[in-house]
Amino acid sequence: MPADPPAPRLGRIGVLLLNLGTPEATGYWPMRRYLKEFLSDRRVIEEPRWKWWPILNLVILSVRPQRRGKDYDKIWNRQRNESPLKTITRSQAERLAAALADERILVDWAMRYGAPCAAERIPALQRHGCDRILLVPLYPQYAAATTATACDAAFRALMRLRWQPSVRVAPPYYADPVYIAALAASLRSALAGLAPPQAVIASFHGMPQRYVAAGDPYHCHKTSRLLREELGWEAARWHTAFQSRFGSEPWLQPYTIAEVERLAKSGVKRLAMIAPGFSADCLETLEELDMENRAVFVSSGGEQFTYVPCLNDSAPGMGVIETLVRRELAGWM
């Protein structure tokens, strides 16, 4: 019998890390462009267009860019002239490439809002010989307003290609043992040498209650419970809360800032805060949690406030991303 023909030579594999995005600068017009793109996303704001358009364009985009620009200015990476989220995501991609150390794999990164975007990076990966692309949304917990919209942007980019690469999407990792262990290690490290906190808040980005009722599998409570169990801490001093509320409708509760104030006024003097819903520090963690919530805690009678940084591009954090990527690439390698 004739020998089987040789297997066709496959091209390279692209790994595209996806995160939320940031403005290009803190001034009014860059902030307005960013907020308009973000708040025009139907995954983020599930309101009828006839109702939302005048609110967004005539009210929010008139006043919010200046206010949010001041918030971004507090945390801005002045050395690179960019937001910390962009700095960290770039570093995550570079460190992942170094860890994989395989010429067959090309690692890149993109933002859902702002630059660089998936519509630029996916064709770039293809031009560099990638016939398979792994999309890695850096959101531990799935939500339509985060994971799904990041994938939407990638799929829209693919729709414009005549020749599409094969595509995979890495799943959410809210309960992955590697992720939980990394979070626990980061909390232990942040608290080393300090008086033990009387309370810990695991703060997740909030969303309207009706989004969860509509079917978002937003598994924040499971992450929080698994982390507490990994640490071996009693439930009495562990709290799960939700931050960054926007608008007037009910969001997931309790609200983080209200919980911080309540605990301080109840006599808690030492509080730790961790944000297991974020893969990288950003406005919502550095300004909202570490600055705004810290100020509320101290002004309400608290004394020791410890913010635990996100995993970012730390060794444990990169261990999580590398584990997820290697697992998803196993079938392609």
VOLUMLUM-481700 format. One line per field, with one value per residue (C-alpha): residue number from 0; residue in one letter; x, y, z. Coordinates in steps of 0.5 Angstrom, whole numbers, plus 500, padded with zeros to 3 digits. Each point is the difference from the previous one (the first is absolute). Example, Ala and Ser with C-alpha at 12.3 -4.5 7.8 and 13.67 -1.06 7.14 Angstrom:
# residues 2
zami	[0:1]
nuba	[A:S]
c1	[525:502]
c2	[491:507]
c3	[516:498]
END
This chain:
# residues 333
zami	[0:1:2:3:4:5:6:7:8:9:10:11:12:13:14:15:16:17:18:19:20:21:22:23:24:25:26:27:28:29:30:31:32:33:34:35:36:37:38:39:40:41:42:43:44:45:46:47:48:49:50:51:52:53:54:55:56:57:58:59:60:61:62:63:64:65:66:67:68:69:70:71:72:73:74:75:76:77:78:79:80:81:82:83:84:85:86:87:88:89:90:91:92:93:94:95:96:97:98:99:100:101:102:103:104:105:106:107:108:109:110:111:112:113:114:115:116:117:118:119:120:121:122:123:124:125:126:127:128:129:130:131:132:133:134:135:136:137:138:139:140:141:142:143:144:145:146:147:148:149:150:151:152:153:154:155:156:157:158:159:160:161:162:163:164:165:166:167:168:169:170:171:172:173:174:175:176:177:178:179:180:181:182:183:184:185:186:187:188:189:190:191:192:193:194:195:196:197:198:199:200:201:202:203:204:205:206:207:208:209:210:211:212:213:214:215:216:217:218:219:220:221:222:223:224:225:226:227:228:229:230:231:232:233:234:235:236:237:238:239:240:241:242:243:244:245:246:247:248:249:250:251:252:253:254:255:256:257:258:259:260:261:262:263:264:265:266:267:268:269:270:271:272:273:274:275:276:277:278:279:280:281:282:283:284:285:286:287:288:289:290:291:292:293:294:295:296:297:298:299:300:301:302:303:304:305:306:307:308:309:310:311:312:313:314:315:316:317:318:319:320:321:322:323:324:325:326:327:328:329:330:331:332]
nuba	[M:P:A:D:P:P:A:P:R:L:G:R:I:G:V:L:L:L:N:L:G:T:P:E:A:T:G:Y:W:P:M:R:R:Y:L:K:E:F:L:S:D:R:R:V:I:E:E:P:R:W:K:W:W:P:I:L:N:L:V:I:L:S:V:R:P:Q:R:R:G:K:D:Y:D:K:I:W:N:R:Q:R:N:E:S:P:L:K:T:I:T:R:S:Q:A:E:R:L:A:A:A:L:A:D:E:R:I:L:V:D:W:A:M:R:Y:G:A:P:C:A:A:E:R:I:P:A:L:Q:R:H:G:C:D:R:I:L:L:V:P:L:Y:P:Q:Y:A:A:A:T:T:A:T:A:C:D:A:A:F:R:A:L:M:R:L:R:W:Q:P:S:V:R:V:A:P:P:Y:Y:A:D:P:V:Y:I:A:A:L:A:A:S:L:R:S:A:L:A:G:L:A:P:P:Q:A:V:I:A:S:F:H:G:M:P:Q:R:Y:V:A:A:G:D:P:Y:H:C:H:K:T:S:R:L:L:R:E:E:L:G:W:E:A:A:R:W:H:T:A:F:Q:S:R:F:G:S:E:P:W:L:Q:P:Y:T:I:A:E:V:E:R:L:A:K:S:G:V:K:R:L:A:M:I:A:P:G:F:S:A:D:C:L:E:T:L:E:E:L:D:M:E:N:R:A:V:F:V:S:S:G:G:E:Q:F:T:Y:V:P:C:L:N:D:S:A:P:G:M:G:V:I:E:T:L:V:R:R:E:L:A:G:W:M]
c1	[500:502:503:495:501:504:495:500:504:496:502:501:495:498:498:496:499:494:498:495:504:502:500:506:501:496:498:493:499:504:496:494:502:501:494:496:502:500:493:497:501:494:503:502:493:494:495:496:504:495:500:508:502:498:502:507:501:497:501:506:505:499:502:503:506:503:499:502:506:502:500:504:505:501:503:503:506:504:506:497:494:495:495:503:495:503:507:499:496:506:505:495:501:507:501:496:504:506:497:497:507:497:502:493:496:499:497:497:495:494:494:493:500:505:507:502:494:498:499:507:504:496:502:507:500:498:505:506:497:495:495:497:499:498:496:501:495:504:493:500:493:495:496:496:503:507:502:494:501:508:499:494:506:504:495:498:508:499:494:504:505:500:504:499:504:498:498:499:498:503:494:499:504:497:500:507:504:506:497:497:507:503:495:501:508:499:495:505:506:496:499:506:503:494:495:494:494:494:496:502:495:501:497:498:498:492:495:492:496:496:506:501:493:500:505:507:504:504:504:502:498:503:507:499:498:506:505:497:501:507:502:496:497:493:494:499:505:500:495:498:498:499:503:500:492:498:493:494:497:502:507:503:500:503:504:507:500:494:503:507:496:496:506:503:495:498:507:505:507:503:498:503:497:501:497:500:496:506:506:503:500:496:496:495:505:505:496:493:503:506:499:492:499:506:498:493:502:505:495:495:504:505:507:504:498:503:499:503:502:497:505:502:507:502:503:494:495:504:500:492:501:505:496:494:503:504:494:496:506:501:495:504:507]
c2	[500:507:504:505:507:505:504:507:505:505:507:504:500:507:502:506:503:504:505:506:506:507:507:502:507:503:506:501:498:494:498:502:495:494:501:501:493:497:502:499:493:496:495:505:504:496:506:501:505:505:501:499:505:506:498:498:506:506:499:494:502:508:499:493:500:506:497:493:503:503:493:497:506:497:493:502:497:506:497:496:505:495:497:494:495:501:500:493:497:501:497:494:499:501:495:495:500:499:494:496:501:497:503:497:504:508:503:507:504:505:504:500:507:505:497:496:496:493:503:502:494:494:502:501:493:497:504:497:493:499:495:498:506:499:505:501:505:502:500:494:501:499:506:502:508:497:493:500:507:499:494:504:505:494:497:506:501:492:502:505:495:495:495:499:496:495:503:498:504:498:499:504:498:502:493:498:497:504:507:499:498:506:504:497:501:507:502:496:504:507:499:497:504:504:499:495:503:500:499:499:502:497:505:498:505:501:499:502:494:499:498:494:499:500:494:503:494:505:495:505:497:494:503:503:494:496:505:501:492:500:505:496:506:500:503:505:505:499:504:500:507:503:507:505:501:504:503:500:493:494:497:494:501:501:506:500:507:500:493:504:505:495:496:506:503:493:501:496:504:495:499:496:501:495:500:493:503:503:497:507:506:506:506:496:497:505:506:498:494:503:507:501:494:501:508:497:495:505:505:495:498:495:500:495:499:495:500:493:501:496:495:504:498:496:493:497:505:497:493:501:502:496:494:502:501:493:496:503:500:492:498:504:499]
c3	[500:499:506:502:498:505:504:497:504:504:501:507:506:502:507:501:507:501:505:501:498:502:497:496:505:506:496:498:493:501:506:496:494:505:504:494:497:507:501:493:501:500:504:506:500:498:499:494:495:500:508:501:494:503:507:497:495:503:508:501:495:502:507:501:496:504:507:498:496:507:503:495:501:507:498:493:498:498:498:495:499:500:505:505:497:493:503:504:494:496:505:501:492:500:506:498:493:504:504:494:496:494:493:498:505:499:506:499:504:499:503:499:500:498:497:498:498:498:493:499:504:497:492:503:503:493:496:505:498:505:498:507:505:507:503:508:503:506:504:506:500:494:499:493:501:501:497:495:497:499:496:496:498:498:496:497:498:497:496:496:498:494:502:508:504:505:507:507:506:507:505:506:506:506:504:497:506:497:500:507:502:497:503:507:499:499:506:504:497:501:507:502:506:501:506:498:497:503:494:492:495:493:495:493:495:500:495:500:504:493:496:505:500:492:501:501:503:505:505:504:507:498:499:506:504:497:502:507:501:497:505:505:503:504:496:505:498:493:495:493:497:493:498:494:500:495:499:504:499:506:499:503:508:504:497:502:503:504:503:501:504:504:502:502:504:504:503:495:500:495:493:494:493:494:493:497:494:497:497:500:504:497:502:503:505:501:500:502:505:503:500:500:505:504:501:502:505:504:500:503:506:497:500:496:493:496:492:497:493:494:498:494:497:507:499:503:496:494:502:500:493:497:503:497:493:500:502:494:495:502:494:495:502]
END
